[in-house]
Amino acid sequence: MPGRKREAEKLVADGGRVLNVTGIGADVAEARARAYAAIDMIDWPGGFYRRDIGWRALKTTLKRA
């Protein structure tokens, strides 16, 4: 499976997408905020994530308001 490798008896991240986090809310903005709040609670030394996920949907939603 991509994104992981075995080191001794442990599975470790090895690049690529290895974790998905989903937020649920009343609208796109709330769902996105909840997803990022959940990500902020993950302690993953050396891990990183994008902060631009969902911007197109959020932009479209804001235009309609």
QUILINVEN-V354649 format. One record per residue. RES is the residue in three letters. PHI is phi as a letter, one per 40 degrees, with the letter a starting at -180 (none if undefined). PSI is psi in radians with two decimals (999 if undefined). Layout:
# QUILINVEN-V354649
RES|PHI|PSI, RES|PHI|PSI
This chain:
# QUILINVEN-V354649
MET|none|2.28, PRO|c|2.71, GLY|g|-0.03, ARG|a|2.81, LYS|a|2.91, ARG|b|2.24, GLU|b|1.97, ALA|f|-2.09, GLU|b|0.19, LYS|b|2.60, LEU|c|2.30, VAL|b|2.69, ALA|c|2.46, ASP|b|0.67, GLY|g|2.81, GLY|g|-3.01, ARG|c|2.04, VAL|b|-0.06, LEU|a|2.39, ASN|b|2.41, VAL|b|2.33, THR|b|2.42, GLY|b|2.50, ILE|b|2.32, GLY|a|3.11, ALA|c|-0.43, ASP|a|3.10, VAL|c|-0.74, ALA|c|-0.76, GLU|c|-0.73, ALA|c|-0.75, ARG|c|-0.78, ALA|c|-0.71, ARG|c|-0.65, ALA|c|-0.81, TYR|c|-0.58, ALA|c|-0.70, ALA|c|-0.73, ILE|c|-0.70, ASP|c|-0.33, MET|c|-0.16, ILE|c|2.21, ASP|c|1.78, TRP|b|1.52, PRO|d|2.22, GLY|g|-0.15, GLY|c|2.72, PHE|a|2.86, TYR|a|2.80, ARG|c|2.56, ARG|b|0.12, ASP|b|0.15, ILE|c|2.31, GLY|g|0.06, TRP|c|-0.60, ARG|c|-0.78, ALA|c|-0.70, LEU|c|-0.74, LYS|c|-0.76, THR|c|-0.75, THR|c|-0.73, LEU|c|-0.59, LYS|c|-0.60, ARG|c|-0.45, ALA|c|999
